[in-house]
Amino acid sequence: MYNKMRYAMFNFRNNEAKSYSDSLIAMDSSLAVAHVGNMQYLYLNGERDKLINLINDISYKLDNASIAEKYYIKTFIPSNSRQEILNKYKDALIYASNDPLLRAWYAYYLTDNDEKIENVKIGLKRFPESSGLNNICLLYTSPSPRDRGWSR
Protein backbone atom coordinates (compact mmCIF):
# COMPACT_ATOMS: atom_id res chain seq x y z
CA MET A 1 0.00 0.00 0.00
CA TYR A 2 2.97 2.31 0.66
CA ASN A 3 4.05 2.08 -2.99
CA LYS A 4 0.49 2.84 -4.12
CA MET A 5 0.50 5.94 -1.92
CA ARG A 6 3.83 7.07 -3.36
CA TYR A 7 2.61 6.42 -6.91
CA ALA A 8 -0.47 8.54 -6.22
CA MET A 9 1.77 11.24 -4.73
CA PHE A 10 4.03 11.17 -7.76
CA ASN A 11 1.10 11.63 -10.09
CA PHE A 12 -0.42 14.40 -7.94
CA ARG A 13 -3.51 12.35 -7.18
CA ASN A 14 -3.54 13.98 -3.78
CA ASN A 15 -6.90 12.80 -2.48
CA GLU A 16 -5.91 9.23 -3.35
CA ALA A 17 -2.49 9.65 -1.71
CA LYS A 18 -4.17 11.02 1.41
CA SER A 19 -6.55 8.06 1.48
CA TYR A 20 -3.67 5.57 1.21
CA SER A 21 -1.83 7.49 3.90
CA ASP A 22 -4.86 7.30 6.21
CA SER A 23 -5.11 3.55 5.56
CA LEU A 24 -1.41 3.02 6.29
CA ILE A 25 -1.73 4.95 9.54
CA ALA A 26 -4.72 2.80 10.51
CA MET A 27 -2.70 -0.35 9.76
CA ASP A 28 0.39 0.76 11.71
CA SER A 29 0.13 4.01 13.60
CA SER A 30 3.79 3.83 14.65
CA LEU A 31 5.11 4.47 11.11
CA ALA A 32 6.13 8.08 10.59
CA VAL A 33 6.51 7.51 6.84
CA ALA A 34 2.84 6.47 6.60
CA HIS A 35 2.01 10.18 6.99
CA VAL A 36 3.81 11.42 3.87
CA GLY A 37 0.68 11.21 1.71
CA ASN A 38 -1.06 13.50 4.16
CA MET A 39 1.98 15.78 4.25
CA GLN A 40 2.03 16.21 0.48
CA TYR A 41 -1.72 16.77 0.49
CA LEU A 42 -1.36 19.58 3.02
CA TYR A 43 1.71 21.03 1.29
CA LEU A 44 0.08 21.16 -2.15
CA ASN A 45 -3.12 22.61 -0.71
CA GLY A 46 -1.19 25.41 1.01
CA GLU A 47 -2.20 24.29 4.49
CA ARG A 48 1.11 25.27 6.09
CA ASP A 49 -0.10 25.43 9.69
CA LYS A 50 -1.74 22.00 9.48
CA LEU A 51 1.41 20.60 7.87
CA ILE A 52 3.61 21.99 10.65
CA ASN A 53 1.22 20.61 13.27
CA LEU A 54 1.25 17.17 11.63
CA ILE A 55 5.04 17.09 11.48
CA ASN A 56 5.22 18.13 15.14
CA ASP A 57 2.59 15.54 16.11
CA ILE A 58 4.51 12.67 14.52
CA SER A 59 8.01 13.77 15.54
CA TYR A 60 8.18 11.11 18.27
CA LYS A 61 7.63 8.44 15.58
CA LEU A 62 10.91 9.43 13.94
CA ASP A 63 12.79 7.62 16.71
CA ASN A 64 11.88 4.32 15.06
CA ALA A 65 12.26 5.53 11.46
CA SER A 66 15.20 4.79 9.20
CA ILE A 67 17.67 7.57 8.44
CA ALA A 68 16.28 7.78 4.90
CA GLU A 69 12.72 8.19 6.23
CA LYS A 70 13.81 10.90 8.68
CA TYR A 71 15.44 12.96 5.94
CA TYR A 72 12.54 12.34 3.57
CA ILE A 73 10.06 13.66 6.14
CA LYS A 74 12.26 16.69 6.77
CA THR A 75 11.76 17.72 3.13
CA PHE A 76 8.15 18.55 4.02
CA ILE A 77 9.10 21.05 6.74
CA PRO A 78 8.31 24.49 5.31
CA SER A 79 11.39 26.47 4.28
CA ASN A 80 12.11 30.12 3.68
CA SER A 81 14.39 29.83 0.66
CA ARG A 82 14.99 27.75 -2.43
CA GLN A 83 18.52 26.98 -1.19
CA GLU A 84 17.18 25.66 2.12
CA ILE A 85 14.78 23.41 0.22
CA LEU A 86 17.55 22.16 -2.09
CA ASN A 87 19.77 21.43 0.91
CA LYS A 88 17.03 19.31 2.50
CA TYR A 89 16.62 17.32 -0.73
CA LYS A 90 20.40 16.89 -1.06
CA ASP A 91 20.50 15.49 2.47
CA ALA A 92 17.59 13.13 1.78
CA LEU A 93 19.17 11.95 -1.47
CA ILE A 94 22.30 10.90 0.40
CA TYR A 95 20.24 8.12 2.00
CA ALA A 96 17.83 7.46 -0.89
CA SER A 97 19.87 8.47 -3.92
CA ASN A 98 17.69 6.87 -6.59
CA ASP A 99 14.30 7.68 -5.10
CA PRO A 100 12.24 8.90 -8.08
CA LEU A 101 9.89 11.07 -6.02
CA LEU A 102 12.77 12.82 -4.25
CA ARG A 103 14.55 13.21 -7.58
CA ALA A 104 11.46 14.78 -9.17
CA TRP A 105 10.97 17.32 -6.36
CA TYR A 106 14.69 18.10 -6.25
CA ALA A 107 14.63 18.73 -10.01
CA TYR A 108 11.61 20.99 -9.57
CA TYR A 109 13.62 23.31 -7.31
CA LEU A 110 16.82 23.30 -9.37
CA THR A 111 17.26 26.30 -11.66
CA ASP A 112 19.63 24.88 -14.30
CA ASN A 113 17.81 22.76 -16.90
CA ASP A 114 20.85 20.55 -17.58
CA GLU A 115 21.06 19.77 -13.85
CA LYS A 116 17.33 19.02 -13.83
CA ILE A 117 17.68 16.57 -16.71
CA GLU A 118 20.71 14.78 -15.21
CA ASN A 119 18.93 14.53 -11.87
CA VAL A 120 15.75 13.08 -13.38
CA LYS A 121 17.78 10.55 -15.41
CA ILE A 122 19.06 9.11 -12.13
CA GLY A 123 15.46 8.51 -11.01
CA LEU A 124 14.61 7.00 -14.39
CA LYS A 125 17.34 4.38 -13.99
CA ARG A 126 15.47 3.07 -10.95
CA PHE A 127 11.94 3.61 -12.22
CA PRO A 128 12.05 3.78 -16.06
CA GLU A 129 8.30 3.34 -16.46
CA SER A 130 7.64 6.47 -14.41
CA SER A 131 5.34 8.67 -16.42
CA GLY A 132 6.12 11.59 -14.13
CA LEU A 133 9.89 11.41 -14.59
CA ASN A 134 9.51 10.88 -18.33
CA ASN A 135 7.24 13.92 -18.57
CA ILE A 136 9.76 15.99 -16.62
CA CYS A 137 12.50 14.92 -19.04
CA LEU A 138 10.34 15.90 -21.98
CA LEU A 139 9.55 19.23 -20.39
CA TYR A 140 13.23 20.12 -20.07
CA THR A 141 14.49 18.61 -23.35
CA SER A 142 11.75 19.65 -25.79
CA PRO A 143 11.90 23.12 -27.25
CA SER A 144 9.11 25.44 -26.29
CA PRO A 145 6.88 26.61 -29.16
CA ARG A 146 8.12 30.12 -28.32
CA ASP A 147 11.71 28.93 -28.91
CA ARG A 148 10.99 27.65 -32.41
CA GLY A 149 10.78 31.13 -33.91
CA TRP A 150 7.43 30.51 -35.54
CA SER A 151 5.66 33.56 -36.82
CA ARG A 152 2.07 34.10 -37.80
N, C-alpha and C positions, 0 to 999 in steps of 0.2 A: 504494500500500500504506500510505503514511503516513496518508491520510485514513481508511482502514479501521481502522487502529490507533486513531486519535483517536475514531472513532465507537464502537469497542468500549470505549474508556476512558470516554466520555461515558455509556454505558449500563451501566457497571460490570461489563462482561464482562471481568474482569481476566485470566483465563487466556488468553482470546483476544487481548487487548491485549498481553500479555507475549509471546505467540507471534508476533504481527506485529512487535513490537519486535525480537525475536531475528532474525526474517527480514530486517528492515531493516538491522540491524547486520551481518549476514552479507553483504548486498548492498553496503553501503558503511560500513565500520567507522570512517570518519573523521567521520561525522555525529553530533554530540552529541545532536541532537534525536531521533535514532533510539532513544535510550534511555528516552524519557519513558514508554513503556508499561511498561517494567520498573520505573521509578521509582514510578509510581502503584501498581503491583502491590505493591511493597515497602511503600509508605506505607499502603495500605489493609489490609495484613496485619500492620501494627505492627512491621515489621522495620526499626526505626530504624537500628541499627548497619550493617546491610547497605546501606540507602539512603545513609547518609553515606559509606560506603566506595565505593559506585558513583559518587556525585557527585564524590568526590575522584579516583577512577580516570579519569573522563572530563574532568576540568577542563582538561587540555591541548587537548581538542577544541574548547573554547569559543573559542579563538583564531580559528578559521575560521567560527564561527557568526555569524548576523545578530544585531543588537542585540535584536530581538524574541525570538529563540531563547534568548539569554543570560538575559534577564529571566524568560522562561517557565521555564527550568530552575531558576532561583533560587527559584521558588515552592515547589519540592520540598524545599529545605533546611529541616530541622526548626527550628521556632521555639519560643520560650518564652511568647509571649503572642498573644492574638487581634489586638492592634494591630500587632504585628510582621508577622503573617501578612497582614493587610489592607494594610499598607504595601507588602509585596512584590507583592501583586496589583495595587495602584494603579500601581506602577512598571511592571509587565508590560503593563498595559492602556494605558499611554502609547504603546507601540509596536505593540500589537495590540488596538486599542480595541473592535473588534467580535467578537473571538474568543469563540465561544459557550461553549467549555469553560472559559476563564478567567472569563467572566462568571458561569457557573454556580457555580464554586468561590468566587468573590468574594462572590456573593449568599449562599452558604452561611454565610460568616463574618460577614456584616453582621447587626446586631441589630434594625434598624428594618425592619419589613415593607414599608413604602412604598418605602424605598430598595431593598430586595430586588426588588420588582416592577419598578421603573423600570430597574434594572440588567439584569434578565433581558429586558425588552422590547428593550433595545439589541441583545442577542444574537439575539433573534428576528427582528429586521430583517434580519440577515445570513443566518440559518438558520431560516426560518419553519417548516420541516417537522420541526424538532427535537422529538422526543417528550420528551426530557429537559427542555428549557427550557419547553415547554408544561406539563408536569407540575409544574414548579416554580411557574409562574404560578398554576396551579390550587390548589396547596398554599397559597399566600399570599393568594389572593383568595376562596377558598371558605370559608364559615363552618364551623367545627368543629361536630360534633354537640353538643358540650358547650356551645357558644355559642348554640344554638337555643332553649334553655330548655325542652326537652322534659322531661316528667315521666312517671313510670310509674304 
